Amino acid sequence: MEHGQRADGGELLHVTDETFEAEVIRSAIPVLVDFYADWCAPCRVAEPVLVQLSENLAGRVKFAKVNVDESSSVVRSYGIDSIPTYLFVDGGREKGRELGTVAPTEFRTQLKRYFPSFV
């Protein structure tokens, strides 16, 4: 399986324009969506932290990633104009978003803020 394809086992789920609705909007559990690009250095730095959190929170929070260069429809509809941008979605609705580089310890704080009953 290609890197970044799964949401369990410590991999981030790669979501596209075609799969965003099913994987994020209709998800039974909250989703942290990482809007990234392969050429974005801060995005690459954050990925291992997100993978670790996905292992620790498996089954409680889904971790997805959207490549901004490949999913222009989702990027436009959510007004993503800088990366990395982290979107927190629960019950199909955006609960919050964070922009730019996030310290590893900050991710857990943000998850508790946006998904308090799941973290």
Buried (B, 14 or more C-beta within 10 A) or exposed (E): EEEBEBBEEBBBBBBEBEBBEEBBEEBEBBBBBBBBBEEBEEBEEBBEBBBBBBEEBBEEBBBBBBBBEEBEEBBEEBEBEEBBBBBBBBEEEEBEBBEEEBEEEEBBEBBEEBBEEBB
